Amino acid sequence: MADCVHFTLNDRPVELAGVSPMTTLLDWLREQRGLKGTKEGCAEGDCGACTVVLERADGRREAINSCIALVGQMDGQAIRTVEGLRGSDGRPHAVQSAFADSDATQCGFCTPGFVMSAYAFASSGESADLESIHETLAGNLCRCTGYRPIVEAMARVAGLASEPVPPLPTPRSTSVAFDNVFFAPRSLAELVQLRAQHPEAPLLAGGTDLGLLASRARKPPKAVIHLAHVPELAAIDEGKDELTIGATVPYVRAMPVLSAAFPAVRRYLGRLGSRQIRTMGTIGGNIGTASPIGDMPPVLLALETRLKLVSIRGVRELPLEQFFLDYRKTALAPDEVIQSLTMPRLWPGEHFFCDKISKRHDQDISTVAAAYRVRVRNGRFEDVRLAFGGMAATPRRAAAAEAALLKDGFPAAIDALPRDFQPIDDWRGSGAYRLQVAANLLRRLELRLADPSRPLEVEAL
């Protein structure tokens, strides 16, 4: 059993021994490396004060929340913090200069996180349009400066020439032990063996949910199985008739594939967390947590998704709608893992739309999420799939509304919704409000189908 994690930090190799792999990257940077520029504001990946950048072998630079990233996840990565930014002449980096010249800082607490998000944005080659800038900054909060000068600084650095990425170390540690055991299998065969031996160990993909146990709760599990280095779980297959996406594919890789196949998904996924969250978060993880208000389950249910589940006993396929059994309870056996998700492409005459309703537009969990896949031929519905989240203990399809829509149209489908759902009251919205929202979304769907040129907006109400 190995006892080291290897990564590159600000261009210098690090061989980390004697540190729990379940330590958050933020805690290690500040308390053991003395890099105080990276701040803790929320400890749950919302405010962006802890933003650092992962530098990829292909030249991409991606922002992440170091408050919920674990040291064990950094094996084989290259990390840059605000202290590692500098120009080629040793002077401040162009991004830092842009923030100073634009008066884009006041108290300075949040500034390093903004600077690191801007550094990743500048390296991406994206344009300086307001939509791109605002979407980039959705994961960074400022209490005192105001965003106008920050947006101005972002516009100044858009398209900045990207520096070469330093060589990345090879991931070496298949398991690290300290106070906790951090298993990091390198193959599917190794993974299913570990899963059978340690069924109680949580499966760690991106860690945007599980990382909270280490950051906010300060109660990391005794053993974790990290999935990120298993190639069979990270594959994408863009087939002619179906898409297959590995369970550990992060949103940042899945978004362009899903958006090309299902255009309505682009804006929807742009509101799933922030860029920092989408860099690490995975679709398989969102399914595995089985949250009734997760953003992806309604979309995947409407898209008729099938799961591939693997264990030492073999492989089985399961329709996603049979996966969710009860609140936070799934059909995943103790020795199984989700390998991939497969969804058919749209048939001729099929339409797909999705909506997310939340209190805030950015960085908020849905009150109601909905997705709809409908097939229309000669003005008649041939097939309908209506899926909702936030309406019950599990994400699920609206069977009664589907049947009513096929038979009698939208007014009947809206009237049937109370037979499908009896949502609860909570601080996000009352049950009556949720039912009204679901009805309004079906009315929106009716308008969209009546006028296909209508913009595919995804709005917060």
N, C-alpha and C positions, 0 to 999 in steps of 0.2 A: 504494500500500500504506500503510495507516494505521499510526500508531505510538503510539496512545493506547488505553487501556481506561478506560471511564467507569463509575463506580458511586457509591453513597452509603454513607458510613461514619459511623455514629453521628450521623445526620441532616445530615451535611455532604457536599457533592459532592466527588468526587475525580476528577481527570483525570490518569491515570498514564502518564507517558512515560519512556522510557529504562530500563525494567525488563523483563527477560525475562518473557514471558507464561507460561513454564513454571516460574516461581518459585512455591513454595507460598504460599498465603495466610498461613499461620502465619509463615513466614520474613519475609514482607514486613511483617506487623503488628508483629513484635517488633524486627526489625533496622532497618527503614527508617521505621517510624511510631512506634517507641518504646512500643508498647502491650504491656507485659510481663505483663499479667494472663493472657493466653492462653498456655498452657504446652505444651511438647513432652514427652510421656511415653514414647510408643512409636513415633511416626513412621509408623504404619500403620493408624490409625483404630480402635484397639481400646480405649484407656483413657479417652478422653473429656476429657482435660485440655485439649485444644485446642478445645473446643466453642465455636462462635459461632452466631449465629442469622441466617438469611435472613428478611427481612420481605417478604411478598408483597403485590401490589397488592390482592388480595381480602381482606386483613386477616390471613391466616394467618402464623404465625411458626414456622419449622422449623429445628431444630438440625442442624448439619453439623460434620464434622471438618475443621478448617482445615489440619491437617497434610497431608492428601492432596488438598485442593482447590487448584486452580491459579488464579493471578491472572487469567489469560485467561478462565477460566470466570465471573469476577465481572462481566463487562461487562453493564451494564443491571440489576445487582442492588442491593439495599439490605442492608447488613450491619450487625449490631450486636454489639459486644464487651462484656465486662463493664464496661469503662470508660464505655460509653455508657448504662448503667443509672442512672437517677435518678428520684426522685419528682417530681411536678409542682411541688413547693415547693423543689426543689433538694436535698432530703435524700436519704438512701439509698432505693432502690426497695423496694417492699413485699416482693419476693422476697428481697432482701439482708437486710432486717430479720427476716424469718421464719427465715432460717438462723442469724442471730445469736441470736435469742430462743430457738431450739431447741437451742443449743449443737451445731450441726451441722457444726462445723469444728474441726480440731485443728492439724496442721502448716500447712494452707492451700494446699498445692500443687494439689490437685485441686479445691478449692472453686470457683474461677471457672467451671470446666466444669460442675460440678453446678448452679451458679446459673443458667447460661445454658440448660441443659436444663430447669430448673424454670421459667424465664421463658417458654420456648416452651410448656411444659405448662400453665402458668397461663393463657396466652392462648387455649388450645385449647377451653376450656369443658368439659373432661373432668371426671368425678367423682373424688372422693378415695378410691375403692376401692383396695385393696392391689394387685389385679391390674394396674390401669392404672398405678399409681405404679411398681411393680416393672418393668413392661415399659418405661416411660419411662426408667428409670435403668439399663437393661441395658447401655447403651453408656458408662457412667461407672464408673470403679473408684476406690475409696478404700482406702488401706492402713492407716490409723490411727484414724479416727473411729469406725468401725462405722456400720451403715446405719440403726439405729433412729432417731436424731435427724434424719437426713437425710430419712427417710420422714415423720417428724413435720412437718418444714418443708414438704415437698411437700404434705401434707394441708392445711396452713394456707393455701397459696396457690391451691389448686384452685378454678377458676371465677373467679379474679380478673378484674375488669373490664379489658378490653384497651384499650390506648392506640391512637389512630389511627396507621396506618402512614404514614411520610413518603412524598412523591411519589417514584416510581421513575424513574431516568433511562432514556432510550430506548437500547437497544443500538445502537451505531453502527459498531463496528469489524468489518469483514468479514475483515480479516487484520491481524496485528500482527507486526512483525519486530524482532528484537533479535539475541541469539545464536541464537535459535530462531525458526521461523516458525509462527505460530498462525493457521490458517485457520478462519474462522467463517462458513460460507455461510448465506444466508438463504432459500434455496429448494432444492427437490429437484434442479431442473435445474442449479443452480450446484454443488451437492454432487457429482453424478455426473461433471461436467466436472472438478472438482478431483480426484476419486478416480481418474479416468483419467490425469490428468497426474502424480499423485503416488501411485502404487500402494504405495510403500514406507512412506508416512506412516501411523502408527497412527490409528485412528478413536477419538476421545474422546467418550464419552457422559457418564456420571456421574463417571468418573475414580476410582472406588473401588478399581480394580485398577491402571489405568495410572498413577494418581497416585503409586504407590509408586516408580516410576522417578525421580521428582523428589524425593520425601521421604526414602525409606530408601536407595535405591541412589545417589542424587545423579548420575544419568546420564540426564537427560531427552532424548528424541529430538530430532533436528534440526528435524523438521517434524511437525505434528499437525493433523488435521482435526477440528474440534469440531462436534458434531452437534446441540447443544441448541437452536439457533435455526431449525432446519428444520421448519416446521409440519407437513409431510406425515409426518414421523416421530414426531410428538407427539400424534397423534389417537387417540381411542378411539371405536369404533363398537359400540354394544350392540344388535346386531340380534336379531330374533326367534329365529333358529335358530343364529346364530354370534356369537362375540365376536371383534373385531379390535382389537388393542392395538399401537400404534406402538412401534417399537424403542427410542425414547428416552423413553418414558413411565416416570417413576420409580416405584419400588415404592409410595411414599406415595400416588400417584394410582391405581395399578393394584389395590392391595389391596382397597378396597371393592367394586370391580367384580367381581374374581375371587371374592371371598368370597361375594357375593350369588349368583353363578352356581354356585359349587362350595363349599358351606359348610365342608368339611373343610380348605380352603386357609387359612382365617383363622388358626388356631393355628400352622399350619406356617409361614406367612409372618411371623408374629410372632417367630419364631426365626431368621429370615434376617437376619443382621447385627444392627444396632441401629437406633434411630430415625435417628441421624445418617447411617448408611449408607443406609437406605431413602429418605432425603430426596434423595440424589444418585444412588444406584445404579439401574440400569435393567435390565429383562428382556432387552432386546436385547444389552446388554453381557454379561450372564451367559451367554447363548447363544454370543456371538461369541468369548469367551475359550476355550470348548470344554474347560473343566476337567472331568475325570472325576468330581470330587466337588462340582461346582456344585449348588446346591440346586434350581434351577428345571428343568433338563433332564428329570429323571424325571417330574415333574409334567406338563410339556408333552408329553412322549412319550406318557404314558398318556392325555392328553386329545386325542390325534390332531391335533396342531398342524401347520399348514402355514406355511411362511415365504414372504414376498414379497420377492424379491431384485431389485434394480434396478441398472442401469448405463446408459452411453450407448448400449449395444446394445439396450436394451429391458427388459422385465420378464419374470421367470419365477417360477413357484411350485414349491416343493420341500417334500415331507414332511420334518418334522424328523428322522425316523429315518434319512433319507438324507444328512443334513447332516454328521454326525460320522463322519469317515473313519478316524482313528487318533488317538493321543495328541496333543492340541492341534492337530490337523489337521482342516480342514473343507472342504466343497465350495464355499465362497465363492471366487469368482474374484477375481483381483487388482484388477479394476476395479469390483467389485460392493459394495453395501452392503445390509444388512438393513433393509427399510422397515417391515415389520409382521409380526405373528404372529396367525394366525386359528385358532380352535378351536371345534368344534361344541358347543352346549349339550347337556346330558344328555337322553337319550331317556327316555320312560316305561319304568320297569323297570330303569333303569341306576343304578348306585351308584359313587361315587368316594370314595376314601380316600387319604391320604398319610402317610408317617412319616419322621422324621429321627432317626437314632441318632448321637450324638456324645459325646465325653468330658465336655463341659460342656453345660448346658442352653442358656445364652445365649452369644452371641458366639463360636461355634465352628463350624468346617467339619465337615461330616458325615463319619462313618466309613462309614455306609451310608445312602443315601436311597432311598425307594421310593414308588411311586404305582401305583394300581390302578383301572382303570375296567372294571366288569363289568356285563353285561346279563343279567338273570334273568327267565325267563318260565315260569310254571307249574312252578316248582321246578327248572328246568333252565337251565344256562348257554347263552346264545345267542352271546355275544361276550365276549372277555376281552383286556385289555391290561395286562400287568404290566411295569413299567419300573423299573430300578434304576440308582443311581449309586454309585460307590465299589467296584464289583465287577469292573471291566475298564478298559481303556485309554480307553474312551469310555462315556458314559451310553448304555444300550441296553435294549431289551426282552428279556424272557426267553422266547424263542420255544418252546423245548422244554417249559418249565413251562406256558406258555399252552395248548399242544396237549394236554398231559397233563391239565390241569384241565378242559378242555372234554370230554375223553373219559372220564376215570376219577376226577375229583374231586381234592380237596386232597392226600391222601397221595401220589398219583402225581405231582402238581405239585411237591411238596417233594422227592421222590426225583429229579426231573428237573433240579433246579437245577444240580448239578455238570456237566451237559451244556451248560448255558448259560454258566457262569462258572467260571473258575479264578483267583480273585483272588490278588493278591500279598500278601506280608507287608510291613508297614511300621510306623512307630511309632504309627499310629492304631489298628492292629489286625492280627492275623494273617489269612492267607487262610482258615484253618479257622474263625476267629471270624466273619469276614464271611459265610461260607456258613451258619453256624449262625444268625446274625442274620437273614439273608434267609429261612431256613426258619421261624424264629419269627414273622417278620412275616406270612408266608402263613398261619400258624396264627391270628394275630391277625385277619387278614382273614376267615378262616372264622368266627370267633366273632362278628365284627361283622355279617356277613351273616345269621348264625343269630339274632341279637338286634339288630334295627335301633335299639332304644332305648339300646344301649350307648354311653356317651360317646365322642366322637371325640377321644380324647386323643392328643397327640403328645409322646412322652416321650423323655428321654435315658436310655440304659441304659449 
